[in-house]
């Protein structure tokens, strides 16, 4: 016979079975984002930017370094820097004009659409090449003068300056309730 004391506590398996209840399906998320959802949205946009920089801009820079001979010569040539950024803007604008997504936006499941986009008129959702091209330059300029960092926090719509000026918006591909 063992002298182990008999415990009056229920076993862990029993407790686990008692607490296991069927989960109710999660409700559809609202189209207006809470503060936490906006922060997650910002993180997704930053991820998309980083992916685009590494997949599109970095190879352009390395090809230019190779053509010019060194990174030091690249840094001294303002024309090369402008041409590299122009090539990056052109490639991103092509992606946006074709599908509404750059590789980074596709990775994080976001899409750039016209601000007047609605589910009924999805044909008008595409942003054209020139509008996307100018949007990238407005983005670069607004963040270079630091206004781009401030505007989303003070604007009522929490929209970035380049999206407000170019009448575009970033939507979640997985949320069909997001429109206008």
C-alpha positions, 0 to 999 in steps of 0.5 A, spaced: 500 500 500 502 506 498 502 512 503 500 517 498 495 522 500 489 522 496 488 529 493 481 532 493 483 537 487 480 535 480 485 532 475 487 537 469 484 533 464 477 534 467 478 541 468 480 542 461 474 538 458 470 543 463 473 549 460 473 547 453 467 550 450 465 551 442 467 558 440 462 562 437 464 565 430 468 571 430 463 577 428 465 581 421 470 587 423 468 594 422 470 598 416 472 603 421 479 601 424 480 602 432 486 605 434 489 598 435 487 596 428 490 602 425 497 601 428 496 594 425 495 597 419 501 602 419 505 596 421 502 592 414 504 598 410 511 599 413 512 591 411 510 592 404 514 598 403 520 594 406 519 588 401 518 593 395 525 597 397 528 590 398 525 587 391 525 593 387 529 599 389 535 595 392 537 591 385 536 598 381 541 601 386 546 595 385 546 595 378 547 602 378 553 601 383 556 596 378 555 601 372 558 606 375 564 602 378 563 604 386 558 606 391 562 612 392 561 614 385 554 613 385 553 618 392 557 623 388 552 623 382 545 626 383 543 624 376 544 617 378 540 617 384 534 621 381 534 616 375 534 610 380 528 613 384 525 614 377 526 607 375 523 605 382 517 609 381 516 607 374 516 600 376 512 601 382 507 605 378 506 599 373 505 594 378 499 599 381 496 600 374 496 593 372 493 590 379 493 595 384 498 592 388 506 592 388 509 586 391 510 588 398 502 590 398 500 583 395 505 580 401 501 584 406 494 583 403 493 590 401 491 594 395 491 601 392 484 603 389 481 610 387 478 613 393 471 613 390 471 606 390 465 602 391 463 595 391 458 596 385 463 600 381 469 595 382 471 597 374 473 604 377 477 602 382 484 602 378 489 607 379 492 609 373 500 609 371 501 617 371 497 618 378 501 612 381 507 615 379 506 622 381 503 619 388 510 616 389 514 622 388 509 626 393 510 620 398 517 621 397 517 629 398 512 629 404 516 624 408 523 628 406 520 635 409 517 631 415 510 633 414 508 626 411 509 623 418 505 628 422 499 628 417 496 621 419 496 623 426 492 630 425 488 628 419 481 627 421 481 621 416 488 618 419 490 618 411 497 619 409 498 626 405 500 623 398 493 619 399 489 625 400 492 629 395 492 623 389 485 621 391 487 614 393 486 609 399 489 603 401 484 597 403 485 591 406 484 585 400 481 580 406 475 585 408 470 586 402 466 591 407 471 596 406 469 601 401 468 609 400 
